[in-house]
């Protein structure tokens, strides 16, 4: 069988092997090489491919940069100014994305490379021991689910727009594409928002029952666990407006006892290892990272790098007296440029989901659902505020919690999801405006005529 480069040319073993139990040399390939079905013979081979999926999520078109950075650019309403020279990013900031542009093309492509890698693992479970099969399957499905969640968020109207059975999301591909004979199965039409969310939830729910609580004494959180599955379920349920289930999922993470807020806000970022607060994170090293010159979160934010983002003083004005989060920003020598310190150091760990988010999710979800899961919303919010030396609140409303998310999770991509689920405006654009949805890449439509373009493109 002839391998399909388009789909698996980036299926590589991680250079960063901190979470790899074994390295199978025949799968230790470099970019540009491909995996053929004949190479996948043992459980070690399947594990190597699974580790390749994690490495692929470090790519700048995934969690290494664009899943987070583009969300901030897309949903910004005046707090950040893109001052760089890359027109493709400027188009995102001004909501003038081109259907033939590199941004929608590469985010789509990388997402499906990762999804296909997970599907290859699932297609080879017959090579996995009975003892490990359920956990490996659940881990692959976790990877698939979180990438489908990101793709659906960028390329489709949000769940809050209603009409979820008819609104189109992205193609739902759950079979592996390795050879030319697999191509017909890959050319799927766009599935509905409802169907994509059903698949995401089903995949994550399997993780809550089949994934381990942790990996060894160090509790490796760069791999999927039962509680990272619950954490992403909390995000998905929140996006759906299913607040009762969001509160329950967040509570599972909080009450697990596996995580704790780090003592000070600044200690959560620019680490070379995982923190006690990280629920799921992307590890980077000098040999394996999202980029050091033209890609990666640090290159866009850090003053000593490209520094393509200038943060408005209005962002800092939202923090109250004593709040340490207000001080976690850097200024240029003439104070004309402000940037966040969250993405300051090259090769730092990228927190994808962390415990403070779960406290705020449980608080908001309980308030909106009228439920009492876990601790009281006021206590949850004040745990987060107290850690940053912010003045505790005397009472809390759902809007207060949303504002706290904007302070705590600023520049982590969260505001995009707030705008979408709460039907808020971005400047003069409504949450469901066509220009707040990425176009389906023209290249994909050219090779798959069954794809329907988003309105306005």
N, C-alpha and C positions, 0 to 999 in steps of 0.2 A: 504494500500500500504506500502511496506517495504522501508524505506529511504535508500539512497545509500551513505554510509559513505565516499567512495572514493571521491565523488564530493563535499559534503557539510559538512564534519566533521569540517571544520574551519569556517563555517558560524556563526559567533558570533557577539553579540552586542559589540560596542566599550566600553572599560572601560573608555575611555575618552569621556565624553558626552557634550563637550563644544558646539557641533553643533547639538545636538539632542533635538528636541522639546519635545518629550515625550518618556517614556520608558515603553514598554509593558512587564509585568513581565513574561508572558508565553513564550516570545521569548528571555528572558534574560538568555541565556544558557552559559555553559562553554565549553571549548574545549573538544571534544570527544562526546558531545551530538549532536543530529541531529534535523533538522527541517522537519516535515512531512507536506503534503499538508493540513491536517485538522487543523493545527495550524495557518494557514494564513487566517484570517477571516475579518479583518478590514483594513482601511487605515493606522492606526497606526502600524499594523503588517507589512504592505508593507514598510512603512517608516523605521521601525526597520531593516528590511533586507537590505534596501538601505544603511543605516548607517553602517551595517556590511560589506558592500563592501568597504567603505572607510577605515574601520579598517583593512581589509584584505590587502589593498594596503600599509599599514605600515609594513607589514611582511618583514623580511630580504630578501626574494626571490623576492620582488617587489621593490617599491620605497624606502623602508626602508633601502636598502643596494644594492642588486645585480643589479637592473636595471641601477644604476649609477656606482657602483664600478667595476662591470665586464666589462662595456663598456670602462672604463679607462684602465683596465688591458689588454683587448683584443686588443685595438688599439694603445697601447703604442709603441713608436719607440725609447726608450732609456731614457725617462725623469723620469720614476719611476722604482724602483727595488723592487720586492716582496721578502721580507726577512723572511717571516713567515714560520711556520711549517705545515700549512695546504696544503697538496699535491694537493687537488682539486683546490685550487686557484692558486697554482704554475703551474698547467697544463693549466689554462686559460692564465696566463702570458707568457707561452712558446708555446702557441697554440698546446698543446698536449692533448686535452680534450678526455676523454674516453666516449664512448656511454653509458656505464653502470654507469657513474659517478654521484655523488650526485648533482653537479652543474646544468647540463642540465636537470636532472630529476626534481629538486625542482623548478627551474624557470618555466619550462613548467607546472608543477602541480599547482603552485600558480597562474600563469596567468589564467589557466582555472577554478580554484576555484573562482577567482574574476569575470571572464566572466560569469560563471554559476550563480553567485549571481545576477548579473545584469539581466540575462535572467529570473531568478525567479521573479524579480520585474516586468519585462515586461509581464510575463505570468499571473500576478495577478492584472493587471490594472483595471479589472472589480470591484475591491473592493475600488477603488480610486474615489473620487468625481470628477465630471466633471470640476470643477474649477481648480483642481490640477493635473489632469491626464496628460496633455501635458508636464508640467514641470517635473513631476516625471519620465515620459517615457524618456524625453530628458536627464535627469540626469543619468539614468541607461545606456543609450546609450553612453553618454560621457565616463563613467567608462569602458564600454566594448571597446570603440574605442581606448582609450589610452593604454590599455593593449594589444590589438591586434597589435598596432603599435610597441610596445616593442618586442613582441614575433616574429613578422615578421622580425624585425631588427636583432634579434639574430639567428633565425633558417633558414633564407632564404638568397639567394643572393639579393643584393640591387636593387632598382628600376633602378639605373643607369647602371646595367649590361645588360639592354635590355631584349628582349624575355620574357616580363612580363606575357604574356598570357600562357606561358608554364612552366616557372620556378616555382617551388613549394615553397609555404610559409608554412602555418600551417592550420590545419583543421578549417573551418569556421562554427562554431556552434552558431546558433541564437535562439535555443529553449532550454527551461529549462530541466535540468536533476534532477529529485527528486526521482523517484521511479524506480523499476526494469523495468516497462513498457517503460520507457524513454530511456533505454540503447541503443537500436538500432539507435536512432537518434543521439547519441553521438559518434558513431563509424564512423566518417566521414573520407574520404581521405584528404590529404593535398590539400587545394585550391591553385590556382595560385596567384602569387604576385599581379597581376592586380585585381583579385576578392577581395582579402583581403583589398587592398587599396581602392577599390570602397566602400566597406562596412564601412571602417573607415571614409572616407570622408562623406558618407551619414549620419552616426551617428553624426558626429561633426556638419555638416550643420544644422541638426535638433536642435542642441543645440544653434546655433546662432539665431534661431527664437523663441524657446520655453523656454529657460532658462532665469532666471531673471538677471538683470544687477548686482545685489548684494543681500545680505541677511541682511536686517536691517541696522541700523545705523553703526554698526561695520564693515560692508562690509566683512562678513566672506568669506575668500578665500581658506578655506580648503574644500569647496564644489564647485561643478561645477557652473560656471556662463556663461553667453553669451560670455564674453571676454576670459575666459579660453578656451572655445571651439574655438574661433578665434585664440588664441595663439597656440594651438595644430594643428589647420589647417595650420598655418604658418610653423610649423615643417614638417608636412606631405607634403605640396606643395614644400618646400625646398628639401626634400628628393627625390621628383619626378623630380626635375629640372624645376618645373612649377613656375618660378620666378615671373611672373606677378601677379599670384594669391597669392604667398607668401607675396609679398609687400603689397597687398591690405589687407590681413588678419592681418599682423602685424600692419598696419596703423590703423585698427579698434580698436585694443587694445590701442595703443598709444594715439589716439585722443579721446578715451572714457573719459579721465580725471579721471578715477578711480584709477590710479596708478601714482607714482612719484618715481624717484630715491632717495634713502635715502642719507642723506648728505655726509656720508663717506662710503667707500667700506666695512670696517670692521663691520659696523652697520647692514649689511644685513644678517649676519650669527650668529649662536649660540644664537638665540633669543628664548624666551619662549612664544612669541606671534607672530602673523603675522605682517610683515612689510608693509610699503606703497608700496614697490617695488614688493612684492610677487603677482603673478597672480594666481598661484595654488601651494599649499604647503601641506606638511604632518606634522600635529601636533603630538608632542610626549610629554609624561609626565613620571614621575617616575613609574606610574602604567601601562602605555601603551606605548610601544616603540619597536624598532626593535632589541634591544639586548644591553647588558651591559658587556658582557665578551667575547663571541665568535662570535657575530654577531652585525651588525649595523655599519654605516660608521665611527662613532667615535672610535669604538674598533680597527679598522684597521689603522686609521690615527693618533690618538692622542698619544703623547709621553708618557703619563701616563697610557695608555691602552696597547693593544697588540703591537701597533706601527709596523705593518707588512709592511709598505710602507716607503721606503727611496727615497726621491725625489732628482734627480740629480741637481747639481749646474747649469747645462745648462738651466734648466727651469727658474731659477731666472735671468740668464744672458740675457734673452729675454726682460726684462723690462728696460725701459729707466730711466734716472736720474729723481728723484723726484716722480716717480710712487709709490704711496702708496701700490699698490698690491704686489710689490716686498717685502715689509716689513711684509706681512701677512703670514709669515711662521715662524715656530719654529725650534730651533736647540737643539740637545742634549748637555749635559754639555761639551763634548769634541768636539762638532761641527761635529761629524762624521755622524750624522743623521739629515736629514731635512724633515719636514712634513708641510703640509698646515694647516692653522688655520681655514679653512672653517668648518671642522668637528672636533671641539675641545672639545665641551661641551656635555656631555650626556643629553638627553631629549630635545635637541634643535630642533626647527622647521627645516624641510628639504625643502628648496625652490626647487620645481620641475621645474617651469618656472617663470622667473622674467622679469621685464621691460627692463633691459639692453639688454637681448637677443633679444627682439623685435626691439629695435633700430638697432642692428647689422644685424638682419634679413632683416629689411626694406632697410637698406643701401646696403647690398650685392645684394639683389633681384632687387632693382632698377638699380644697375650698370650692372648686368648681363642681365636684360631684356630690358635695354635702356628705362625704364619708369621713371616717375617723380611723384610717389605717395607720398604725404606728404612732409616732409622736404627734403633738399638735402642730399645725402649720406655723404658728408664731415661733415655736421652739426650733423648728427646722430652719427657718430663715435666719433666726438669731444665731444659730450655730455657725452658719456661714459668715455672718457679719462680725461676730465676736472674734473669729479667727483673724480677721483683717483689722481688728481694733476699731471697727465702725460702731457707732452708737446703736445699741439694740433698739428695735422697734417696740412700741407699746401695743400695737395692734397691726393686723395685716389683712390685706385684701388680695384677690387674684392679681390685680394690676400692680400691687406692691411687689409681688413675687416675680412678675414679668420684668419689672424694673431691676430687681436684684439680679436676675439672669443677665441683663444687659451690662451690669457692672462686673459681675463675677466671671462671666463667660465671654466677655468682649474679645473680638478678634480670634475666636475659636470656631467661627462659622455658625453660631447658634441663632443669630438674629434673623437669618433667612427663614428658618423654620418657624420662628415666632410670627413673622409677617404672614407667612402662608397659612398657618393654622388658625390665627386669630383674625384673619381677613383684614389686615391693616394695609394702609397705603405706603408706597415708597415714592416720596415726592408727590407728583401728580398722578402716579400710576396706581391703579387698584391692584390688590393682591393677585387677582386672576387675569391681569392684563397679559395679552399675548407676548409682550416684550419682556415679561418677567419669567418666560419659559425659553429654554434653549431651543434652537432649531434642530430638527433631525439632520445630521450631517448629510450634505448632498452626496458625498461619496458612498454612503450607505444606501441611499435611495437608488443610486446608479447601479449598484450590484444586487439590490433587492427591491424590485419594483412594487412589491407588496407593501412596502412601508408608506405611510401617509405623512406628509409634512405637516408641521404645526401651523395653525393659522397665522397670517402676518408675514410669513417667510416665502 
